Amino acid sequence: MISNYFKLTCLTFIVVLVVVFAHLVAGKGQIVTINHALVNDVLHFTYGLEEWLDTSQQPCENFYDFVCARSANSSQAQLDKRHQQEQLKFDQFLQADDNTDQLMDAELKLKYFYQSCQNARSAEHLKSSLMYRLAGGWPAIDIENAGTVRKRRNMTWLQVLGVFHEAGVPYFFKTKIELISNRRVVQIQPDDSMRFSLRKFEQMAGEVMQSYDVEAGRARLIALEVLSFERASRDLMKLTTDTAREKKDKDKVQEYSYEDFKSSAFGPQLQLDWDTYFRKVMGKPLKPSDLVFVGDVPKLKEYFGLLQNTSITRFLNWLWIDYLMDKTVEDCQQLSQNYFAPLYQHIVERSALNKVQMAQMYNELGQVYEQLLLHTPWIDEITQEFSRLFLGRIMHLTLNGDAKLDDDHDCLSITSRNFYRNLEKAQRFLALKSKQQSFGDGKKYSSTPTTRSRVTQSSEEFMKIFLITNGLLKPNQNLSTPLNYLLVGEHFSEIMIGGGSLPTPGAWRSMDSEPQFAKFDKCLTRQQQQRNRQLQLQKQPILANQTRNFNLNDLILKTLAQQQTWQAYDHWLRRESFLSAHLDSLLQAGRLKMSMRKLYFVVSTLVDCQRHPQPTRHPVAPIATVSRGKRTSSGAIAVTTHSEKDNYHHQAVDVVLE
């Protein structure tokens, strides 16, 4: 008994020694521990990758179709999945109770807006809002307040519309005001938008009144009145002109001075107080010499006639029911996205990031940029300055967020106490921004963008890449190393090297690069000639008058970006050699027979074809393959034929040529 126990103990000890020795050898004298969370992250991502690939294609024969064919034919599926992932990421942001101290002020305002939409939306909250009081209340829920009833009786429909229009909620007609040559120009155009079908409107009208505890018998009577008004307004929206003269009047935009407009059929005949309306919408009335342009006059007259013949009680019941229809608890996320679009996108972009590891990757790419490209003749000094600023800007956005969003939303006060107050503040905020864009801010900008302005613009464009990567990641999966190299590394490098959104291809190149550019051009021509000879020997047809269907500057830019990212990624693989080998063995056992190096070319190409979807692939000639990590002493790119071992490598570069 003791002998058997001793043998078992010795055997266990020997096994442990063998395992430890293997780890010591692999780790060069240090015990290596496997990051199982990282391994699971890569494996889960790879398992989901198969749904995007066309596995009926052979990657070494048709790499582009293997990677991109399914994406090109399932754009709606991509959008749906991306939208689901965005909703999930936003939900995670909202549900994180411990992140308040880490949020920017603007992000906190968005969170308060959503919380108020969920929890502070009773009838009493509605009655305490400014827009409710100014518009005369909602008769369906406010019949006992004598002051509100008395105020309502003295109001006109134009005064009520003025309250809603000032808050950025246009009904029946839209008013656009511009300042041209120190004179205000007003455009008035009928609004024909319909959000719901008539059947849906009828259903939702009942649901709205039920949610605000309108008594059942009273709700039925109001529903009949409101539905009658809705039908009449829809009939006018669908109004068509019969005679040629009516069609001409419809298409014609009539011009008035403000004085003439008030004395026209839109003024005294209908007893409309336009001075009060424009004072409400603009803050002050128009001058008699200001211009008013009215479009589709016949329809606008019909609208005004309908409103003139409708009691203020019925009109207010219809108006509030229609206004509240798409502002239920279920609509809170969509409302957050609509009224805080830049903030919403900012949150979705950054919510799936491992911020520290992303910053480390950017830093690695910056170091490779300095080693590989900075001292070559390829990139001019202005673009080098852009690259430095762009790297710093992206690292700041990743770690700290966009401080400009705080500045933009500084004047917006949002709390979690009242949804309807928050809603009208958000609506008024967007309306004010629209007015400022119409009037302009008086600043003069150069037609040529500065380096810093290009950095800001390019940074905003780059961050949108995470909306694509969210759709490729699994739910609850964050973008961390090494997946960040695969999904966003090349796109980052391409913007960093190329100087952002430049109108002229190759504007990032230095004049000193012309000799290298000419060598590269000759090399491609020579490869094309070699390919044609091979086709002749194989008795395959050669297309006549073949021309390049790509810009050579763009090809070089993409190739340099690929070199930069690959070298940084290869450094990581070498640092984590034991982990990389472990992942390779696991990936090789899967259906796709992947490796960490093959995965790089597949995933980076998949992201590229989702950024620039192409329904069909055209043959490219000539085909060039760029050797990773090889660069001549003069800075010229080393080009080889298809004799390299890694076919994924070659085919990926083929895709770049498209």
N, C-alpha and C positions, 0 to 999 in steps of 0.2 A: 504493500500500500504506500509506504513511505517512498519506495523506489520509484513507483509510477508518478507520484507527486513531484519528486525531484526531477524526473525526466521532462515532465510537462513544463515545469518552471524554467528549466534550462532552454527548452525549445522556444518558449515565449521570449526569453531574454535574447536569444540569437536573432529571432525575427525582428525584434525592436532594434537591435544593433544594425542589422542590414538596412532597415528603413532609414534610420538616422544617418548611416554612412552614405546612403544614396542621396539624401537631402543635403548632406555636407558637401558631397562632390558637385552636385548640381548648383549649389549656392556658393561655391568657392570658399568653403570653410565656415559658412554660416548656415544655421538651420533655416530652411525655407518653409514658410507656411503659406498655404494656398488661400487666397481670398475667395471664399465660396460665394459670397454675395456677387462679386464681379463675374465669376464663372456662370452663375445662374442668370445674371443680367444678359450676358452675351448669348447664352443658349436659348433663352426665351425669345430674344430678338431674332435669332436665326431661324427658330421654328416658325415664327410669324412671317419671315421673309418669303417663304415658299409661295404664299398666296399672291405675291406680287410678281413672281417670275413665271415665265412660260417654259415649264420643264419639258415640253415636247421638242424644244429646240436644243441643239448641241452647242454649248457655250463656245467651244473652240472653233466652230464652223460659222456660227451666226450669233455673236455675242450681243449685238444690239437687240435683236428680237428676243433673245433669251431673257434679257433684263427688262426691256422697255415695252414689248408688244402688249402685254396684259395691261400695263398702266395706260397706254395710249387708247385702249379700247374700253376702259372702265373709269373715265374721268368723273362720272357722277358718283360711283362707288367711293372714289378717293375723297371727293368733297363731303360725302355723308360721313365717312369714317373720321375725316379731319374735324368735322363739326361736332361729332360725338366726343372726340378727344378734347376739343376746346371746352365743351360743357363740363366734362369730367375735371379738367384742370381748374376751371373757374370754381366748381363746387369744392374742390380741395382747398382753394384759397379762402373761400367763405367759411369753411368748417374749421379752419385752423384757428383755435382760440388763443394759442400761445404766440401768435406772430404779430400782435398789435404793435409792440415796441419796435419791430423791424420794418414796419410799413412806412412808405412815404405819406405825407399829408393827403395827397390826391388819392392814393390807394385806400386810405382810411375813409375818405368821403364816399368813395364808391361802395365800400363795405357797409357804411351806415345807411346809404340809400337802399341797398338790398335788404338790410335788416328791417328798415322802416316799412318797406313794401310787404314784408312778410308779417309784421307784427303790429304796425301802427296805422291801420287803415279802416277804422270804424266810421260810422256816419258822423259821429261827433268830431272826429279828426277832419273829415271833409268840411264840415260846417265852419271850422275855425280857420280854414285856408283863406288867403286874401282874394283869390280869384272867385271863390264861391260868394263871398260877401259883396264884391264889386259887381258881380253879374246878376245879383238879385236872388240868389239861392236856387234851390231845386224844389219846385212846388210839391213833388211827390213825397218828400220827407220833411218838408218845412211848411206846415200849414197853420201852426199855432203862434208863430212869432209875428206879432202885429207890425213891428217895425220893418221886417223883411217884406211882408205882404204889401205894405204901403209903398215901400221903395220900388217894388216890382211893378206896381201899377203905373208909376211915373216913368218907367224906362221904355225905350224903343228897341227894336231888334238890332239897329245899327250900333247902339250903345253896348248892347250885350256882345255883339260880334267884335267890337273894339276891344273889350276886355280879353277875349280869347285870342284875337290877332296879336295884341300887344305881348301876350304870353307865349307867342310862337306857335299857336294852334289855329291855322287858317280854316275857315268854313265858308263855303259858297263862292268866295272869290279870294284871290291872292293879291297882295299888295307888295310891290317891290319899289323901293325908293333909292334913287342914286343922285349924286351931286355932280352936275356937269356944267362947267363954266360958271360957277358960283350960283347956279340955279338948280333947284330941286326938280327932278324928273320922276314922276310917279307912273308906274305901270299897273293897271288893274285888269286882271284876267279871270274869267270864271274858272272855278275848280270843279272838275268832273270826276274826281277820284272816288272810287267805291271800295271799301275794305272788305265787305262781306256780301254774300248773296242775300236776296230778300228773305229766303227761308232761314238762313243762319242769323240774320238780323233779328227776325221775330223770336227765334229761340233764345238768343243772347239777351234780348230786351227783358224777357221774363226772368232770366237768371240774375241780371243786374238788380232788378227791383227786389227779388227774393233775398239777395245777399245784403241789401240795405234795409230789410225788414219792412218793406211797404206792405200794408194790409192787403190781403188777397183780393177782396172785392174792388178796392180802389186800384190795385195793380191791373186788373182786367180792363177797367175803363181807360186807364192811361195807356195801356198797350194798344187798344183800338185806335185811340187818337194819334199816338206816335206812329203806328204802322201806316195810317192814312197819310200822314205828312211825309213819311219815308217814300211811299209809293209815288206821291205827287212830285217829290224832288227828283226821284229816279227817272220819271217820265220826262222831266225837263233836261236831265243830263243826257238822255238819249235823243233829245230833240234834233231832228234833221231839217234842213232847209229844202224847200221844194222848187221855188222859182230861181231863175238865174240871178235876179236882183237880190234875193235873200242870201244866196250863196256868196255873192259879192260883198254884201254887208257883213256876213259872218267872217269872211277872210280879211276884211279891211280893218285896220287899226285906226280909230278916230282920235285925233289930237285936239285937245282943248287947253286954253289957259285955265288956271284954277278958278278964276272968276267966272268964265264961261261955263265951266263944268258944273259949278254950283247952281247956275241959272238954267241948266239944260234939263232934260227929262229925268235926270238922276237927282235933281235938287228939289225945287219948290213943289212940283206935282206930287212927290212922295213925302214931302215934309221931312227931309233927312238933314241932320245936323252934321255936315262933313267937318266943320271946324272942330267940334268935340271929338269926332272920330280920329282925325289926324293928330290932334293934341294928345290923345291917349296913346296912339301907336308910335308917334315920333317924339313926343314930349313937348311939341309946340306946333301951332297950325301952319299950313302952307301960306305962302305969299300970293297975292293975286296974279303975279307974273309967272309963277311956277307952272310947269307943264304937266298935263295929265293925259296919258295915253290909255285908251280903253279898247280892249280886244273883244271880239265876238259880242258886239252890242246887243243884238236881238236876244241871245240867251241870257245875258246879264239882266236885261229888262224883265224877262220872264222870272228869273230868280227873285228879283226885287218885288215883283208883283205877288209871288207866292208868300214871301215873308211879310209883305204889307197886309195880306188878308188872313194871317195866322195870329191867333191870340198869343200874347206874351207868355201865358202859362203853358200852353201847348208847346210853344217853341222851346221854352226852357226845359220842359220835361224831355223833349226829343234830344236837345243839345247835350244834357248831362248823361242821358242813357247812352248816346252814341259815344261820348267822350270816355266813359268809364268801361266800355265793352272790352277793350284789349288791355286793361290795367288790373287784371285779377291777380291772385296770388301765384297762379301758374305762369303768369307773364313776367315775373320779376326779373328773371335772368335776361330775357329778351329786351326788357326796358333798360336794364343796366347796360347792355351792349349798345342799344340805340342812342342813349343820352350821354354815354361816357365811352364812345367808340375808341379813341386813342388810348385811354386808360385800360379798357377791357383788353385790347390787343396787347398792350404792354404787359399785363398780368399773364395772359395766356402764353406769350412768348417766353417769359422768364420762369413760369411756374414749374416747368419740367426740366430745369437745369440744375445740375450739381455745380453751383456757382464757383466754388474753389477749383474744382477740376477743370472747368471751362477756362478759367483765367490762367491756369497752369498750361493748358494747351495753347492758348494764344501767346503766352510768353515763349513757349518752345518754338512756335512758328516764327515769332519775331527773331529769335536767336538764329534759326536756320536761314531766315531772310538775310541777316547780316553776314553770315558765313558764306552763303551760296551766291547771293545776287548783288549785295551792296557794292562790292568793289569790281563788278563787271561793267562793261560798257553798255549794258542793255537799258538801264533805267536812268532817266534824267533827274536833275536835282530837285525840281518842283515835285515830281512824283515821289521821290524819296521822302520829302517833307510831308507829303500827304500820308505816306505809309506809316510814318512815325506817329502822326496825329491820329490816324485811324485806329492803330493798335491801342493807343491810350484811351480813345473814346469807347471802343468796344469793351475793353476791360472795365472801365468805369460803369458803363451801362449794365454789364453783367453782375458786378459786385454790389453796386449802389443804386441802380435804377436811373431813370431819366429825370433829372431835377427840373427840366423845362416843363414837365407836366405839373409839378407843384406850382410853378410860376403862372402857368396858364389857368389853373383852377383856384388861384389864390383868392379871387373875389367871390367865389361860390361857397356859400355857407350851408353845409349839410349836417344834420344830426339824425339820430335814430328815433326821434320822438314823434314825427308826423310825416307820413308818406306823401300826402297831398301838398303840403308846403314844399317838401323836397322836389316833388315832381314839377310844380310850377316854377321853382327856382331853376331847375335844370332846363326846362323848356325856354324860359326867358334868357338863360345864359347862352343857349345855342342861337336863339333869335338875335341876340345882341352881337354875337360873333359874325353872324351872317350880314348884319347891317354894317359892321366895321369893315368887312371885306368888300361890301358894295361901295362904301364911301372912301375906302383906303385910309391908311394911317399917316399919309402925308410924307412918308420917307422916300427918298430917292435911292434906287438900287442900281448898281452897275449891271449892264447886260451880260457881262462876263463874270461867272461865279468865282468867288475867291476860294482859296484852298480850304479854309475853315468851313465855308458853306458847303463845299463838296463833301467834306468829311461828315458833316451833320446829315446831309441827304443820303450819302452812301451808307452811313450807319443805320439809318431808318430802314433802308432797303435790305441791308444784310439781316437785320433782326427778323424780317418776315420769313426767313428760311426756317425758323423754328415752327411756324404754322404748318409747314410741310413735314418736318421731322416728327411733329406730334402725331401725325397720321400714320407714321411708320413704326412708332414705338408702341409697345403693349400698354394697356391701361395700368395706371399706377407706376409706370416705369419712368425714371428720370434719365436725362441725357448725361452720361458720365464717361470717363475714360474706360475702354478705348473707343466706344461707339461715337464719341464726339469727333474723333479724327475721321471716321468713316462717313459720317452724315453731314458735317459742316466744314471740315478742314479745307477742302479744295475751294469751296465757295468763298470762304474767308480769304484764302491766299490769293485768289483771282482778283478780288476787289483791292486787296492790299497792294499787290504788284501793279495792277492796271490803273490805279489812281481814281477808282470809282467810275461814275457815269460820265465818261468823256464822249463828246459827239463824234470825234474822228478816230477810227481804229488806228492804233499804233501811236496815239498822241503821248503815251507814257514812255516811249522809247527815246533814248538819247541819240543825238546825231552821230555819236561815235560808234553806234551799233550797226551802221550801214554795211560795213564789210561783212560782219557776221550774218546779217540779214540776207545779203546776196549769196553767201555760201549755203545758207539753209535753203534758199530758193533753188539753187543749182542742184542741191542734193535731192530735193523732192522731184525735180525734173528727171534726174538720172534714175531714180527709183521707178518713176512712171515708165521710162523707156525699158528698164529691165523687166518690169511687169508685162509690158506689151510683148516683149520677146518670149517670155514664158508662155503667154497665151498663144502666140504663134506656134511654138513648139508643141503645145497641147491641142493645136488645131481648134482653138476657141475663138469666137468672133471678137474683134477689137472695135470699140465704138469710135467712129470718125469724129474729128474735131472735138476731142475731149477737152473740157475746160474745168478749172477748179471751181467747185461750188462752195468754197469757204474763203474767208479772208486770212491771208498768211499771218498778219499781225495777231488776229484772234487765236490762231493755232499756236503761235509762239507763247502768247499769254497763258493759254490753258496748259500748255506743256510745262512752262515754268511754275505755274501754280501746282501742277501735279508733282513736279520734282520737289518743290518746297514741302508740300504736305507729306509726301511719301517718305522723305528723309526724316522728318520729325516723328512720323509714325514708326518707321523702322528703328529709330533710336529707342522708342518705348518698347518695341518688341525685343530688342536686344537687352535692355535693362531688365525686362521681365521674362527672361529666356525660359526659365522653368515653367512659369505660368503660361507662357505662350505655347510651349510644347504640350502642356497638359490640355489646353484648349484645342490645339490642332488635333490631338488624338480623339477628343470628344466630337469635334466637328466632322472629322473624317468618317466617323461611324454613322453619321446621319445620312438622310436620303440625298442631300445636295452634295455630299463629299467635299465639304468646304475646308479651308484652312484660314488662318487669320490674315494671310497675305492675299489670298483669293477674295476673301470677304471685303477687303478694302476696295478692289476694283468693281466688284458687283454693286456694293452699296453706294459708292460715290457716283457711279453711273446712273443708278436708279434715281437718286436725288436729282441729278442733272436733267434726266428725261422727264421727271415730274415738274421741274421748274420750267422746262421748255418742251412741252409735249409736241411730238411730230407724228401725225397720223400714218405717214408712210416713210420708209427709209429709201433714200436714193444712193446708188453706188457712188463711192468717192474715189477719185483718182487724182494724184497718186496717194499711196499709203505710206506713211512714215511712222517709224517706231522710235521712241526716245528711251535711251538706256537710263535707268534710275541711278542717280548718284554719280554719273559720269559727266565730267565737264572738262573741256580742254583748257589749257593755261590761258588762252586768249579770251575765254568766256563763251566760246561758241558751243552750241548744243551738240552733243555727240549723237549721231543718228546711225542706226544699224538696220539691217534687213530683218526678216522674220526668222532669224536663226536663234533668237533668244529662247530660253527654255520655257518661260512662263507664258503660255498662250493667253491667259487672262490679261496679262500685262499688255500684250500687243493689241488684242481686240479692244481693250479699253481706250487705247490711244486712237484706234480707228474711229471710235465713236466721237472723240473730240473733233476729228476732221469734218464731221457733219455739221 
